[in-house]
Amino acid sequence: MSNGEIQEVLRLDRGQIEVVDDELAEVLRGKTPAERIQIGFCIWTSVRDMLLVHLKSTYPEWNSERLNKEVSRRLSHGAV
């Protein structure tokens, strides 16, 4: 596959914020709404946990309250 072909398949622009593989999309279509919500929640929880570990290692002087506030701020894009 040439670079041009790869760029066409993996096209990302402001109108397309994510790319889902066709096979994954088919698997997700077979899930119930509750199963899809559970998958999303598990992904969100993993991101939160990874961010917390990253911040703890980057700012070891921060206490739990400060760490949790920063995690909330980042996950809410600054709304919190």
C-alpha positions, 0 to 999 in steps of 0.5 A: 500500500502506498502512502497515498493509499494509506492516507486515503484509508486513514483520512483524518480531518476536522470533520472526522474525529475518529476512525473505526475499523469496519470489523470493529464497527460490525462487532459493536453493531452486534452489541446491545445498547447496555453493552456499548455503554459498558464498553465506553465506561470501561474505556473512560475509566481506563483513561482516567486511571492512566491519567492519574498514574501519569500525573502522580509520576509527573507531580509527586508533590501533589496530594490526592485532592490536587491530583483528582481536581487535575484529572477532572479538569482534563477529562472535562476539557477545563469545564470543571 
